[in-house]
Amino acid sequence: MALYVHLPFCVARCPYCDFVVYAGGDARGPRARTERLYEAVGRELELRADELDIGFGPDRPPLRSVYFGGGTPSLVPAEWLERLMAVARARFGVAPDAEVTIEANPGPDERGDLAAFRRTGVTRISFGAQSMDAGELRRIGRHHSPEDVAAALAGARAAGIGSVNLDLLYDIPGQSLVAWEATLHAALALSPDHLSLYALTLDDPDEEGITGIDGDHLPTAPGARRWRERARTDQDDDRAAEQYGRATDLLAADGWRGYEISNWARPGRESRHNLAYWQRAPYEAVGPGAHAFNGVTRRWNAAAMGPYVAALVPERGRAGATAAQPGSGPASSLPPGGCEVLTAETAAAEQLILALRLDSGIPEAAAARPPLSGVLDWAESAGLLEHADADGEPRLRLTTKGRLLSNELFARLL
């Protein structure tokens, strides 16, 4: 149904970022590793398509969504984006009305060639605005300005990209409710089509044990760890809840649909790609740290770029030798990583959790099935769930309080 392509390069790494990101000299300059990584991603696309051809045949339904995430995928040269899209079209098929998204930073040297992206087939762009307050942007290590966000959005419109999302952060260290409201108003004044609002989370992937040789995250740099320790002291759960509630009220009054816990859209501008995740549709994924799902098994690539590239674009010949002849040398292989086969019980709980993330909720009939019914009864009595109606079907969905405390509910469901 969907394809995720992870392009991990950034000009600089933000101290709060836990995505698989390679920055600085890896991304730009004479020792940049971009070309071999892009080549490796293209080769992985071919190999994953080979697997699907074996399992399902070449006449599969075409992709409804392609998503270039990162990192800062807008750093990719347009010719490489076109090459990757050409592989996707040839080997997977891309529906004529497919949503094709690229993530971008708003800074003038990071937003990329927007007109070229549109010619390549991009229909949607997601800018990492994070805040519309210059002081807050500096505080969290961002290098663009609020004016850059406005210019980037205007550039996307001029290029003919029909749908624009802005990512915004709340619970930024020291951020007041007034400052958060000002960011929301400034963002709305730019007339985006979609808003993703995320609480700033400062997790530790090392402590979670997901940064090993086959882990899907990278170790946290010492400087970033120190920054996070200081930042946590200026965060506040109650303030974050108030900020979320204020955003919910403000956006609802302005006609936005809060269709998912962290996502709001103008009617018809919901993210088709992210809906595939929440509806448990199958999706393919390539790139370091990328996750895929076929309906039964979750698979991930290891985050380390060296082993990833070495598997897919192995060195041909010995050092200093002339280039190997076409067809000679070691063959490409799939990159290291891991997988998990979901049990029926885990799949059922996961389906319920993902459905509850959406404003459509779950059928009331599903809530009556033990053993989950006891947890849902508790949630309703605690004010986390409310009754709703969708096309004549009684349903249960999260209240605003329920969205704020959803992790507690989901933990009980699991």
C-alpha positions in Angstrom: 0.0 0.0 0.0 2.8 2.4 0.9 6.5 2.8 0.6 8.8 4.6 3.1 12.3 5.7 1.9 14.7 6.8 4.7 17.4 9.3 3.6 19.4 10.0 6.8 21.5 13.1 6.0 21.2 16.4 7.9 23.4 19.5 7.8 23.5 19.4 11.6 22.0 17.0 14.2 19.5 18.6 16.7 20.3 17.7 20.3 16.8 16.2 20.9 16.7 14.1 17.7 16.4 10.3 18.0 15.9 9.6 14.3 18.6 7.8 12.3 20.6 10.8 11.2 24.1 11.4 9.8 25.3 15.0 9.8 28.2 17.3 9.1 30.9 15.7 6.9 28.8 12.7 6.2 26.2 14.9 4.6 28.3 17.6 2.8 31.8 18.1 1.7 34.6 16.1 0.1 34.1 13.0 2.4 30.3 13.0 2.2 28.8 9.5 2.0 25.6 10.6 0.2 26.2 9.1 -3.2 26.9 5.5 -2.1 24.0 5.7 0.3 21.6 6.8 -2.4 22.9 4.0 -4.6 22.4 1.5 -1.8 18.8 2.7 -1.2 18.1 2.2 -4.9 19.5 -1.3 -4.8 17.5 -2.2 -1.7 14.4 -1.0 -3.5 15.2 -3.5 -6.3 15.8 -6.4 -3.9 12.7 -5.7 -1.8 10.7 -5.7 -5.1 12.3 -9.0 -6.0 11.0 -10.5 -2.7 7.5 -9.1 -3.4 7.5 -10.5 -6.9 8.3 -14.0 -5.5 5.6 -13.7 -2.8 2.8 -12.0 -4.7 3.8 -11.7 -8.4 4.5 -8.6 -10.4 0.9 -7.6 -10.9 0.4 -6.2 -7.4 -1.8 -3.1 -6.8 0.3 0.0 -7.2 1.5 2.1 -4.3 -1.0 4.6 -2.9 1.7 6.5 -1.0 5.5 7.1 -1.2 7.2 9.0 1.7 10.7 10.3 1.7 11.7 10.7 5.3 14.9 11.4 7.2 17.0 13.1 8.1 16.5 16.0 5.7 15.5 14.3 2.4 15.2 17.8 0.7 19.1 17.7 0.7 18.9 14.9 -1.9 19.8 16.2 -5.4 16.7 16.2 -7.6 18.3 13.8 -10.1 18.7 11.2 -7.3 15.1 11.6 -6.2 14.0 11.0 -9.8 16.2 7.9 -10.0 14.6 6.5 -6.8 11.1 7.4 -8.0 11.8 5.7 -11.3 12.7 2.5 -9.5 9.5 2.7 -7.4 7.4 3.2 -10.5 9.1 0.4 -12.4 9.2 -2.2 -9.7 6.3 -1.4 -7.4 4.0 0.7 -9.5 2.8 4.1 -8.3 -0.9 5.0 -8.6 -1.6 8.0 -10.7 -3.2 9.8 -7.8 -0.6 8.6 -5.2 0.4 10.9 -2.4 4.2 11.5 -2.7 5.6 13.2 0.4 9.1 14.6 1.1 10.3 16.0 4.4 12.3 19.2 4.4 13.8 21.8 6.6 12.7 25.4 6.1 16.2 27.0 5.9 17.1 28.4 2.5 20.1 26.0 2.1 18.1 23.0 3.2 14.6 23.2 1.6 16.0 21.9 -1.7 14.8 22.5 -5.3 11.1 22.6 -4.7 10.2 23.0 -8.4 12.3 20.0 -9.3 10.7 17.9 -6.5 7.3 18.7 -7.9 8.4 17.7 -11.4 9.6 14.4 -9.9 6.1 13.7 -8.7 6.1 15.2 -5.1 2.5 16.2 -4.2 3.0 16.9 -0.5 5.8 18.4 1.6 6.4 18.4 5.4 8.5 21.2 6.8 10.1 20.8 10.2 9.2 24.2 11.5 9.1 23.1 15.2 8.4 26.7 16.4 7.5 30.1 15.1 9.5 31.8 17.9 13.2 32.7 17.1 14.3 32.2 20.7 12.8 28.8 21.0 14.3 27.7 17.7 17.8 28.7 19.0 17.1 26.9 22.3 16.5 23.6 20.6 19.4 23.9 18.2 17.5 24.8 15.0 19.2 27.0 12.5 16.2 28.4 10.5 14.0 31.4 11.4 10.3 31.9 11.5 10.7 34.0 8.3 12.3 31.0 6.7 9.2 28.9 7.5 7.0 31.5 5.7 9.4 31.6 2.7 9.5 27.8 2.5 5.8 27.4 2.5 5.4 30.2 -0.1 8.0 28.4 -2.2 6.2 25.1 -2.1 3.0 26.8 -3.2 4.8 28.6 -6.0 6.3 25.2 -7.1 2.8 23.7 -7.3 3.1 21.3 -4.4 -0.5 20.9 -3.4 -0.4 19.9 0.2 1.9 21.4 2.9 2.4 20.2 6.5 4.1 22.0 9.3 5.6 20.0 12.2 5.5 21.9 15.6 6.8 21.0 19.0 5.2 21.8 22.4 6.7 21.3 25.9 9.9 23.0 24.6 12.0 23.7 27.7 10.7 26.9 29.3 7.9 27.4 26.7 4.9 29.2 28.1 1.3 28.7 27.1 1.3 32.2 25.7 4.3 31.5 23.5 2.8 28.2 22.3 -0.4 30.0 21.3 1.6 32.6 19.4 3.3 29.8 17.5 -0.1 28.2 16.6 -1.5 31.6 15.4 1.6 32.3 13.4 1.5 28.9 11.8 -2.2 29.2 11.0 -1.6 32.6 9.4 0.6 30.8 6.7 -2.5 28.7 5.7 -0.9 25.2 5.7 -3.0 22.2 4.9 -1.9 19.9 7.8 -0.3 20.3 11.2 1.6 17.7 13.2 1.9 18.7 16.9 4.4 16.7 19.0 5.4 16.9 22.6 9.2 17.2 22.8 10.3 13.8 24.1 13.8 13.2 25.3 14.1 9.5 25.4 17.4 7.5 25.8 17.7 4.8 23.0 20.8 3.5 24.7 18.9 2.7 27.9 16.2 1.1 25.8 18.7 -1.3 24.2 18.0 -0.4 20.6 21.4 0.9 19.6 23.3 -2.4 19.3 24.8 -3.8 16.1 21.4 -4.7 14.7 19.5 -1.9 16.5 17.3 0.5 14.6 18.6 3.6 16.5 22.0 5.3 16.8 23.8 5.9 20.1 23.2 9.3 21.7 26.2 11.6 21.5 27.6 12.8 24.9 26.8 16.4 24.1 23.2 15.6 23.2 22.8 13.6 26.4 24.0 16.5 28.5 21.6 18.9 26.6 18.7 16.5 27.3 19.5 16.3 31.0 19.4 20.0 31.3 16.3 20.4 29.1 14.2 17.9 31.2 14.5 20.2 34.2 12.6 22.9 32.2 9.8 20.7 31.0 6.5 20.3 32.8 3.8 17.6 32.2 0.9 19.8 33.4 2.0 22.7 31.2 2.3 20.3 28.2 -1.2 19.0 28.9 -2.5 22.6 29.0 -0.7 23.4 25.7 -2.2 20.3 24.0 -5.7 21.1 25.2 -5.3 24.7 24.0 -4.2 23.5 20.6 -7.2 21.1 20.4 -9.7 23.9 21.2 -8.1 26.5 18.9 -7.8 24.2 15.9 -11.4 22.8 16.3 -12.7 26.4 16.4 -10.9 27.1 13.2 -12.4 24.1 11.3 -9.5 21.7 11.6 -10.1 17.9 12.0 -7.9 16.3 14.8 -8.0 13.0 13.0 -5.2 11.5 15.0 -3.7 12.1 18.4 -0.9 14.3 17.0 -2.3 15.3 13.6 -4.8 17.9 12.4 -5.8 18.5 8.8 -8.1 20.6 6.6 -10.9 18.4 5.2 -9.5 16.0 2.7 -5.8 16.8 3.5 -5.1 14.0 6.0 -1.8 12.2 5.5 -2.6 9.1 3.4 0.8 7.6 4.2 0.5 7.9 8.0 -3.1 6.6 7.8 -1.7 3.4 6.3 0.3 2.9 9.5 -2.6 3.6 11.8 -4.9 1.3 9.8 -2.3 -1.5 9.8 -2.0 -1.6 6.0 1.1 -3.3 4.7 4.0 -1.1 3.8 7.5 -1.5 2.5 10.5 0.5 3.8 14.1 1.0 2.7 17.1 2.8 4.2 19.1 2.6 7.4 16.8 2.1 10.4 13.6 1.8 8.3 10.7 -0.3 9.4 8.4 -2.4 7.2 5.2 -4.4 7.8 3.5 -7.1 5.7 0.4 -7.7 7.8 2.1 -10.4 10.0 5.7 -9.6 10.4 7.5 -6.3 11.3 11.0 -5.9 9.8 13.6 -3.3 10.4 17.0 -2.4 9.0 19.9 -1.8 11.3 20.7 1.9 11.7 24.4 1.7 11.1 25.2 3.1 7.6 28.5 1.3 7.1 27.1 -2.2 7.2 24.0 -1.1 5.3 26.0 0.3 2.3 28.6 -2.5 2.4 25.8 -5.1 2.0 24.1 -3.4 -0.9 27.0 -1.7 -2.7 29.9 -3.9 -1.9 33.4 -2.7 -2.9 34.4 -4.2 -6.3 37.9 -5.4 -6.5 40.7 -4.6 -4.1 41.8 -1.1 -3.1 43.7 0.7 -5.8 42.6 -1.8 -8.6 40.8 -0.6 -11.7 37.0 -0.7 -11.8 35.6 -4.2 -12.0 33.9 -5.2 -15.2 30.1 -5.0 -15.3 28.6 -8.1 -13.7 31.8 -9.0 -11.8 32.5 -8.7 -8.1 30.4 -9.5 -5.1 26.6 -9.4 -5.4 24.4 -7.1 -3.4 22.6 -8.5 -0.4 19.9 -7.3 1.9 21.2 -5.2 4.8 21.4 -6.4 8.4 18.4 -5.9 10.7 15.8 -7.9 12.5 12.1 -8.9 12.4 9.3 -9.8 14.7 6.4 -12.2 13.9 3.3 -10.9 15.7 1.1 -13.3 17.7 -2.6 -13.2 17.2 -3.0 -11.6 20.6 -0.4 -8.9 20.0 -1.9 -8.1 16.6 -5.4 -7.8 18.0 -4.2 -5.4 20.8 -2.2 -3.4 18.3 -5.1 -3.1 15.9 -7.2 -1.7 18.8 -4.5 0.7 19.9 -3.9 2.1 16.4 -7.6 2.5 15.8 -8.0 4.4 19.1 -5.3 6.9 17.9 -7.8 8.0 15.3 -10.8 10.2 15.8 -13.0 7.5 14.3 -12.2 5.2 17.3 -13.5 1.6 17.5 -16.9 0.0 17.2 -18.6 -0.4 20.5 -19.0 -4.1 19.7 -15.2 -4.5 19.8 -15.1 -3.1 23.3 -17.3 -5.8 24.6 -14.8 -8.6 23.9 -12.9 -9.9 27.0 -10.2 -9.5 28.2 -10.0 -6.1 26.6 -13.5 -5.1 27.7 -12.3 -4.6 31.3 -9.6 -2.2 30.3 -12.0 -0.2 28.1 -14.6 -0.1 30.9 -11.9 1.4 33.2 -11.0 3.9 30.5 -14.6 5.0 30.0 -15.2 5.4 33.8 -11.9 7.5 34.0 -13.1 9.8 31.3 -10.7 8.7 28.7 -13.3 7.3 26.3 -16.5 8.7 25.0 -19.4 7.4 22.9 -19.7 8.7 19.3 -21.6 7.8 16.1 -20.1 7.3 12.7 -22.5 6.7 9.8 -25.0 5.2 12.2 -22.5 2.9 13.9 -22.0 3.3 17.7 -18.3 3.8 18.4 -15.9 4.6 21.2 -13.1 7.2 20.8 -10.6 9.0 23.0 -11.5 12.2 24.7 -9.0 15.0 24.9 -8.1 13.7 28.4 -7.8 10.2 26.8 -5.4 11.4 24.2 -3.2 13.0 26.9 -3.2 9.7 28.9 -3.3 7.4 25.9 0.1 5.8 26.8 -1.4 4.6 30.1 -4.4 3.1 28.3 -2.3 1.5 25.6 0.1 -0.1 28.1 -2.9 -1.7 29.8 -4.2 -3.0 26.5 -0.9 -4.6 25.8 
